[in-house]
């Protein structure tokens, strides 16, 4: 709206970010209406699986980038990027540290932004599809779920851990 009125004039960064925020809110609202009205059939499940795969990939890339930073880096940006900063602050006192941040973003099954939440949801969708139509997956997802469940926070959720 206001961008259209300023044709030919340079747009300040703060105004551009404000416009983008407005567009994002509108698109999220539209997406919510569309998802609310969809029948929860196999097509919806496949759409949801795609969204979960995208979220998994995005979180893995974000975590990889965070692990490339120096050990003493502020992890607040990662929590903000993962929309998990409020959850972190509600659970932990003090500045973000590697173990609780990685636990929240990798292993926490209740955090919709975590790898575990997305992976377990994807696993559940595949099990439902398999029950309805037969075999619908391969062993790699089972191995990924098992590997995630076997992580030891004390040794695996530290800076520099593979």
C-alpha positions in Angstrom: 0.0 0.0 0.0 2.4 2.7 1.1 5.1 1.3 -1.2 2.8 1.9 -4.2 2.3 5.5 -3.1 6.0 6.2 -3.2 6.8 5.2 -6.8 10.0 6.9 -7.9 11.1 7.7 -4.4 13.8 5.7 -2.6 12.4 3.6 0.2 14.2 3.6 3.6 15.3 0.3 4.9 13.0 0.6 8.0 10.0 1.2 5.7 10.9 -1.7 3.5 11.2 -4.0 6.5 7.9 -2.7 7.8 6.2 -3.4 4.5 7.7 -6.9 4.4 6.5 -7.6 7.9 3.0 -6.6 6.8 3.1 -8.8 3.7 4.3 -11.8 5.8 1.5 -11.4 8.3 -1.0 -11.2 5.4 0.5 -14.4 3.8 0.5 -16.2 7.1 -3.2 -15.4 7.6 -4.0 -16.5 4.1 -2.1 -19.7 4.6 -3.9 -20.4 7.9 -7.3 -20.0 6.2 -6.3 -22.3 3.4 -5.0 -25.0 5.8 -8.1 -24.8 8.0 -10.3 -25.4 5.1 -8.4 -28.4 3.7 -9.6 -32.0 4.0 -7.0 -34.0 5.9 -6.5 -36.6 3.2 -3.4 -38.1 1.7 -2.8 -35.0 -0.4 -2.9 -32.8 2.7 -0.4 -35.2 4.4 2.0 -35.1 1.5 1.8 -31.3 1.6 2.5 -31.3 5.3 5.4 -33.7 4.7 6.9 -31.3 2.3 6.6 -28.5 4.7 8.2 -30.6 7.5 11.1 -31.5 5.1 11.7 -27.9 4.3 11.7 -27.0 8.0 14.1 -29.8 8.8 16.5 -28.7 6.0 16.2 -25.0 7.1 16.9 -25.9 10.8 19.9 -28.1 9.8 21.4 -25.3 7.7 20.9 -22.8 10.5 22.5 -25.1 13.1 25.4 -25.8 10.7 26.0 -22.0 10.3 25.8 -21.5 14.1 28.4 -24.2 14.6 30.8 -22.5 12.2 30.8 -19.4 14.4 33.3 -19.2 17.3 32.4 -21.1 20.5 31.8 -17.9 22.5 29.3 -16.5 19.9 26.0 -15.1 21.2 23.4 -17.7 20.3 20.5 -15.3 20.7 20.3 -14.8 16.9 19.8 -18.6 16.4 17.0 -18.7 19.0 15.4 -15.6 17.4 15.7 -17.1 13.9 14.1 -20.4 15.1 11.3 -18.4 16.8 12.3 -20.1 20.1 13.8 -17.3 22.2 10.7 -17.0 24.4 10.6 -20.7 25.0 14.3 -20.6 25.9 13.9 -17.7 28.3 10.9 -19.4 30.0 13.0 -22.5 30.7 16.5 -21.2 31.3 18.0 -18.3 33.2 20.9 -16.4 31.7 22.5 -16.1 28.3 22.0 -18.9 25.7 24.5 -21.7 26.0 25.2 -24.5 23.6 23.8 -27.4 25.5 20.3 -25.9 26.3 20.1 -24.2 22.9 20.9 -27.4 21.0 18.7 -29.4 23.3 15.8 -27.1 22.5 16.4 -26.9 18.7 17.5 -30.5 18.1 15.9 -32.9 20.7 12.8 -31.1 22.1 9.8 -33.0 20.9 7.4 -30.2 22.1 9.1 -27.4 20.3 7.5 -27.0 16.8 10.7 -25.5 15.5 13.0 -28.4 16.6 14.5 -31.1 14.4 12.9 -33.8 16.7 9.4 -32.3 16.3 9.6 -32.2 12.5 11.3 -35.6 12.2 8.9 -37.4 14.5 5.9 -35.7 12.7 7.3 -36.8 9.3 7.7 -40.3 10.7 4.1 -40.3 12.0 2.8 -39.2 8.6 4.7 -41.9 6.8 3.3 -44.5 9.2 -0.2 -43.3 8.6 0.2 -43.4 4.9 1.8 -46.9 5.1 -1.2 -48.1 7.2 -3.6 -46.8 4.5 -1.8 -47.8 1.3 1.0 -50.1 2.2 4.8 -49.5 2.4 5.5 -45.8 2.2 9.1 -45.2 3.3 12.6 -46.5 3.7 15.0 -47.4 6.5 16.8 -44.1 6.5 14.0 -42.3 8.3 13.9 -45.1 10.9 17.7 -44.7 11.3 17.4 -41.0 11.7 14.7 -41.3 14.3 16.8 -43.9 16.2 19.9 -41.7 16.0 18.1 -38.7 17.3 16.6 -40.6 20.2 20.1 -42.0 21.1 21.8 -38.6 21.4 23.4 -38.1 24.8 23.0 -34.4 25.7 26.1 -34.4 27.9 28.4 -35.4 25.0 26.5 -34.9 21.8 25.0 -31.4 22.4 28.2 -29.5 22.8 29.9 -27.0 20.5 32.1 -29.0 18.1 30.3 -32.3 18.6 29.5 -34.2 15.4 
